[in-house]
Each structure stands twice: as C-alpha cells, then as structure tokens.
Amino acid sequence: MPINRRHFLQSGTAATTALMLSSLSSFAKPTKEAAANGFQLKILATNWGFEGSMDEYCAKVKAAGYNGIEIWWPNEQKEQDELFAALQKYNLEVGFLTAGYQSNYTEHMATFKKMLSSAATNTRQKPLYINCHSGRDYFSYEENKSLVDITTTINKQTGIKVLHETHRSRMLFAAPVAKNYFQQIPELRITMDISHWCNVSESLLEAQADTVQLAIQRTDHIHTRIGHAEGPQVSDPRAPEWDEAVKAHFAWWDAVVAIKKQKGETLTMLTEFGPPDYMPTLPYTRQPLADQWAINVYMMQTLRARYQ
C-alpha cells in the first residue's frame, strides 16, 4: 500500500511534538548568579524572512513580548520614515545592522563608513547598538583593521556600542582568525554569533576553548542561533537530536550573561533562526521543516526565563 506523503508528515509530527517541545525545557530555568544593579536583558526580533509591512512586523514583535528589533539601516528616506513611525507606535527599541558589500576595498570602506555614520547620527531614535558585518574574509588584516578604527571613532563620538559580528565571509569568520584580531586590537567588541564558527570549524569548538573565552570577554550582543558542525542552523532547537549543540551554545551564552550580571551592564540578544535556505526544507517543494517565527519566539521565552 503506497504511503500518503501528507499523512506521513502529519503522523510523524504528531508523534514527536511532545518530545520536541520538551527538549529546551531545562534551559527555561533561571541561572543562579545574582545580578548587580544596572543589569538589563533586552531581547530583539529579526525581520529576516518577514514579508509584511514594517507596521505589521512591529505589531507582531510587540505582541510576542520582544523589547525591540534588529534591522538593516534603511538608506531610503521613505523606509526610514516607516521604520521610525512603527518603532514609536509600538514603543520598541532598535539595533541597526550595517556593512560594506563591494569586493574592492576602497569602495567597500566608503560604503561601510557612510552607512555606519548615517545609522549612528540619525536624530530619530538612538539605537541600542550597531552590529557590523565587517570587512571580508579575503581582505588583509590592515584593511579590516582600518574598518575597526572607523567604528572605534564612531563609538567615541556617539557613545553607541559599535560591534563586529563573528560571521562567515566577514572579518571574524573563523575562531583562529578572530583570535589574531582580539590579541592585537584591545578595543574590538563583538556580536557573538558562534554558530558560524561551529560551521567553519566543523566542530563545537572543543579544541578552541581558549579562543572562545577571548570572544566571551569581548561580547556585548548575542545572536542566539544554534549551529552545528555541518551548518549554521539546526532544523529545530527543540528536537532532541540537537541536544549536544544546544547545550554547547547555552554554556557559551551563560558565560556572557554571568559577566554582564557581575558588571551590572545591559546585554542584548537577538533570536535569529532564519528562513529558507538557512532553515532546512523538503526536497522539490522547498517547504520549511519547521516554523521560523515559532522557533524564535520559543527561544525568546526560554532566554527570558533563564536570564531575566
């Protein structure tokens, strides 16, 4: 008797739902360390994969219980007006993403500097931070460092945290490369998205614990996507087959949170599970294997219960 594909998928989902939804339950228990005065946890949502309007997006973010959003700095005035109107309407905070895109360094640097400066000096709403997709993995150390120098200047001029993301194809794409920057640039601060390093190294970084510790000390913002040895995003962090990867990432995040609590500083976290093709899909149909929005909200609730 042939198997009905839809019935098979529905049956499989029903049979595993309870197990999947319990996989992260242990991480929803509060950590034990006390927080010094001044510590705040702010959790933001990504608009990556959202296809509605900015107003619809911000309404959904607010209803879900997020503090704000992380979004690419919009260069067009119309997009800026829509963004800031929605942020004000729903009383949301914001972190901006900026970058250069060109393979030619001179052009790349000019774009990077212009976009960063515009985001940092806008008079509509001061961001919690600016997260930079900095440089390229094929730029020289000196070229990439000059971009760090630009961000250091902007930080001193505005007081806004300007951070460099540990992102594939960018300056800090791999742990050994990042280690060199950490050792040579004391003022370098980062957005930790350690899922990329797992993917690049094909490991959970067991052999690079010293570099991970350096990264933890430099972290001011976290992208809380869970990667694994063969990819930057597990299919669903609630599924038991990803237990080892989930535990590794929470251990790294715990260490960052402990530092921020001890110092009484604000920590921002972004739930950044992405849509296809970050999200694995079924062959031929490209139907996502899990619900991106539901995963991110689940992560937000888990992070808040653990770290608030």
C-alpha positions as CSV (number, residue, x, y, z in Angstrom):
1,M,0.0,0.0,0.0
2,P,1.6,3.4,-1.0
3,I,2.3,5.8,1.8
4,N,0.4,9.1,1.6
5,R,3.1,11.8,1.9
6,R,0.9,14.3,3.7
7,H,-0.4,11.7,6.1
8,F,3.2,10.5,6.8
9,L,4.4,14.0,7.6
10,Q,1.4,14.7,9.8
11,S,1.7,11.5,11.7
12,G,5.4,12.0,12.2
13,T,4.9,15.5,13.5
14,A,2.2,14.4,15.9
15,A,4.3,11.5,17.2
16,T,7.3,13.7,18.0
17,T,5.8,17.0,19.1
18,A,5.8,16.3,22.8
19,L,9.4,15.2,22.7
20,M,10.5,18.2,20.6
21,L,8.8,20.8,22.8
22,S,10.4,19.4,26.0
23,S,13.9,19.4,24.7
24,L,14.7,23.0,25.7
25,S,12.6,22.9,28.9
26,S,15.7,22.5,31.2
27,F,17.1,25.8,29.8
28,A,14.0,27.8,30.9
29,K,15.1,27.5,34.5
30,P,16.8,30.7,35.9
31,T,20.6,30.7,36.3
32,K,21.8,31.1,39.8
33,E,24.1,34.1,39.7
34,A,22.8,37.4,41.2
35,A,22.8,40.5,39.0
36,A,24.4,43.7,40.1
37,N,22.4,46.9,39.8
38,G,22.2,48.1,36.2
39,F,21.9,44.7,34.6
40,Q,19.2,44.5,31.9
41,L,18.4,41.9,29.4
42,K,16.8,43.1,26.2
43,I,15.7,40.6,23.6
44,L,15.2,41.6,20.0
45,A,13.5,40.1,16.9
46,T,14.7,39.8,13.4
47,N,12.7,40.8,10.3
48,W,14.7,38.3,8.3
49,G,12.1,36.3,6.3
50,F,9.1,38.5,7.3
51,E,7.1,39.5,4.2
52,G,4.6,42.0,5.6
53,S,4.8,45.8,6.2
54,M,7.0,47.4,8.8
55,D,3.9,48.3,10.8
56,E,2.7,44.7,10.7
57,Y,6.1,43.4,11.7
58,C,6.5,45.7,14.7
59,A,2.9,44.9,15.8
60,K,3.7,41.2,15.8
61,V,7.0,41.7,17.6
62,K,5.3,43.7,20.3
63,A,2.5,41.2,20.8
64,A,5.1,38.4,21.2
65,G,6.8,40.2,24.0
66,Y,10.1,41.3,22.5
67,N,11.8,44.5,23.6
68,G,12.7,45.6,20.1
69,I,14.0,44.7,16.7
70,E,17.3,44.4,14.9
71,I,17.2,45.6,11.3
72,W,19.4,46.8,8.5
73,W,19.8,50.5,8.4
74,P,17.5,51.7,5.6
75,N,19.2,54.1,3.2
76,E,16.0,55.5,1.7
77,Q,14.1,58.3,3.5
78,K,10.7,56.6,2.9
79,E,11.9,53.4,4.6
80,Q,13.3,55.4,7.5
81,D,10.0,57.2,8.0
82,E,8.1,53.9,8.0
83,L,10.6,52.3,10.4
84,F,10.7,55.1,13.0
85,A,6.9,55.6,12.9
86,A,6.4,51.9,13.7
87,L,9.1,51.9,16.4
88,Q,7.4,54.9,18.1
89,K,3.9,53.5,17.6
90,Y,4.7,50.2,19.3
91,N,7.3,51.5,21.8
92,L,10.1,49.3,20.5
93,E,13.9,49.7,20.8
94,V,16.2,49.1,17.9
95,G,19.6,47.8,16.9
96,F,21.0,48.5,13.5
97,L,22.9,46.4,11.0
98,T,25.5,48.0,8.7
99,A,28.0,46.7,6.2
100,G,30.1,47.2,3.1
101,Y,29.4,44.9,0.2
102,Q,32.0,45.6,-2.5
103,S,34.9,43.3,-3.2
104,N,37.1,46.4,-3.9
105,Y,38.4,47.6,-0.6
106,T,38.3,51.3,-1.3
107,E,34.7,51.2,-2.4
108,H,33.8,48.8,0.4
109,M,35.3,51.1,3.1
110,A,33.4,54.1,1.7
111,T,30.1,52.3,1.8
112,F,30.8,50.9,5.3
113,K,31.7,54.3,6.7
114,K,28.7,56.1,5.1
115,M,26.2,53.5,6.3
116,L,27.6,53.3,9.8
117,S,27.8,57.1,10.2
118,S,24.2,57.6,9.0
119,A,22.9,54.9,11.4
120,A,24.9,56.3,14.3
121,T,24.0,60.0,13.8
122,N,20.3,59.7,12.9
123,T,18.2,62.0,15.1
124,R,15.0,59.9,15.2
125,Q,16.0,57.2,17.6
126,K,19.2,56.2,19.2
127,P,20.0,52.5,18.7
128,L,20.9,50.2,21.5
129,Y,23.9,49.2,19.4
130,I,25.1,49.0,15.8
131,N,26.1,45.5,14.6
132,C,28.6,45.5,11.7
133,H,29.1,42.8,9.1
134,S,32.7,44.0,8.9
135,G,35.1,43.6,6.0
136,R,35.7,40.5,4.1
137,D,37.5,37.2,4.8
138,Y,39.8,37.9,1.8
139,F,40.7,41.5,2.9
140,S,44.1,41.9,4.5
141,Y,44.5,42.3,8.3
142,E,45.4,46.0,7.7
143,E,42.3,46.6,5.6
144,N,40.0,45.0,8.0
145,K,41.6,46.8,11.0
146,S,41.0,50.2,9.3
147,L,37.3,49.4,9.5
148,V,37.6,48.6,13.2
149,D,39.3,52.0,13.6
150,I,36.3,53.7,11.9
151,T,33.9,52.0,14.4
152,T,36.1,53.0,17.4
153,T,35.9,56.6,16.3
154,I,32.1,56.4,15.9
155,N,31.8,54.8,19.3
156,K,33.8,57.6,20.9
157,Q,31.9,60.3,19.1
158,T,28.4,59.0,19.8
159,G,28.6,56.7,22.8
160,I,26.8,54.0,20.8
161,K,28.2,50.4,21.0
162,V,29.6,49.5,17.6
163,L,30.2,45.8,17.3
164,H,31.7,43.4,14.8
165,E,29.8,40.1,14.1
166,T,31.5,36.7,14.1
167,H,30.1,36.0,10.7
168,R,31.1,33.8,7.8
169,S,32.7,35.7,4.8
170,R,33.4,38.6,7.0
171,M,36.4,39.8,9.1
172,L,35.8,37.5,12.1
173,F,34.7,34.4,10.1
174,A,36.7,31.8,12.0
175,A,37.9,31.4,15.5
176,P,41.7,31.3,14.7
177,V,41.4,34.4,12.6
178,A,39.4,36.3,15.2
179,K,42.0,35.4,17.9
180,N,44.6,37.4,16.0
181,Y,42.3,40.4,16.0
182,F,41.5,40.0,19.7
183,Q,45.2,39.9,20.5
184,Q,46.1,42.9,18.5
185,I,43.1,45.2,19.0
186,P,42.1,45.7,22.6
187,E,39.1,47.9,21.8
188,L,37.5,45.4,19.5
189,R,34.0,44.5,20.7
190,I,31.8,41.8,19.1
191,T,28.4,40.4,18.4
192,M,28.8,36.7,19.1
193,D,27.2,34.5,16.6
194,I,29.2,31.5,17.4
195,S,27.0,29.2,15.1
196,H,29.2,30.4,12.2
197,W,32.4,29.3,13.9
198,C,30.9,25.9,14.5
199,N,30.1,25.6,10.8
200,V,33.5,26.8,9.7
201,S,35.5,24.5,12.0
202,E,33.2,21.5,11.6
203,S,33.0,21.2,15.4
204,L,31.6,22.5,18.6
205,L,34.9,24.2,19.1
206,E,36.1,21.7,21.7
207,A,39.8,22.3,20.6
208,Q,39.5,26.1,20.6
209,A,38.2,26.8,24.1
210,D,40.8,29.5,24.7
211,T,39.7,31.5,21.7
212,V,36.0,31.1,22.7
213,Q,36.9,32.5,26.1
214,L,38.5,35.5,24.5
215,A,35.3,36.0,22.4
216,I,33.1,35.8,25.5
217,Q,35.1,38.5,27.2
218,R,34.6,40.8,24.1
219,T,30.9,40.2,23.7
220,D,28.2,42.9,24.1
221,H,25.5,41.4,21.9
222,I,24.5,37.8,21.0
223,H,22.8,36.3,18.0
224,T,21.1,33.3,19.6
225,R,21.0,30.9,16.6
226,I,22.3,27.4,17.3
227,G,24.6,25.9,14.7
228,H,26.4,22.6,14.4
229,A,29.4,21.0,12.8
230,E,27.8,20.9,9.4
231,G,25.7,24.0,9.3
232,P,24.9,27.4,10.9
233,Q,21.4,26.5,11.9
234,V,19.9,23.3,13.4
235,S,16.5,22.4,11.9
236,D,14.7,23.0,15.3
237,P,16.5,23.5,18.6
238,R,13.6,21.8,20.4
239,A,14.4,18.5,18.7
240,P,16.3,16.0,20.8
241,E,18.9,15.2,18.1
242,W,20.4,18.7,18.6
243,D,20.8,18.4,22.3
244,E,24.6,18.5,22.3
245,A,24.7,21.6,20.1
246,V,22.0,23.3,22.3
247,K,24.0,22.6,25.4
248,A,27.2,24.0,23.9
249,H,25.6,27.2,22.9
250,F,23.8,27.8,26.2
251,A,27.1,27.2,28.0
252,W,28.7,30.0,25.9
253,W,25.8,32.3,26.4
254,D,25.7,31.6,30.2
255,A,29.3,32.7,30.4
256,V,28.5,36.0,28.7
257,V,25.4,36.6,30.8
258,A,27.4,36.0,34.0
259,I,29.9,38.7,33.0
260,K,27.2,41.2,32.3
261,K,25.3,40.4,35.5
262,Q,28.5,40.8,37.5
263,K,29.3,44.2,35.9
264,G,25.7,45.4,36.0
265,E,25.6,46.0,32.3
266,T,22.9,45.7,29.6
267,L,23.0,42.6,27.4
268,T,21.1,42.5,24.1
269,M,20.2,39.2,22.5
270,L,18.7,38.6,19.0
271,T,16.6,35.5,18.2
272,E,17.9,34.8,14.7
273,F,16.7,31.5,13.4
274,G,16.3,32.2,9.7
275,P,14.0,31.3,6.8
276,P,15.0,29.0,3.9
277,D,17.7,28.4,2.9
278,Y,19.1,28.7,6.5
279,M,16.0,26.7,7.5
280,P,16.3,23.2,6.0
281,T,13.5,22.4,3.6
282,L,11.8,19.4,2.0
283,P,13.1,18.5,-1.5
284,Y,11.3,19.8,-4.5
285,T,8.7,21.8,-2.6
286,R,11.2,23.9,-0.5
287,Q,8.7,23.7,2.3
288,P,10.4,24.6,5.6
289,L,10.9,21.8,8.1
290,A,9.9,24.0,11.0
291,D,8.2,27.3,11.8
292,Q,10.8,30.0,11.9
293,W,8.7,32.5,13.8
294,A,7.6,30.0,16.4
295,I,11.2,28.9,17.0
296,N,12.3,32.4,17.5
297,V,9.5,33.2,19.9
298,Y,10.2,30.0,21.8
299,M,13.9,31.0,22.0
300,M,12.9,34.4,23.3
301,Q,10.8,33.0,26.0
302,T,13.5,30.5,27.0
303,L,16.2,33.2,27.2
304,R,14.0,35.5,29.2
305,A,13.1,32.7,31.7
306,R,16.7,31.7,32.1
307,Y,18.5,35.1,32.2
308,Q,15.9,37.8,33.3
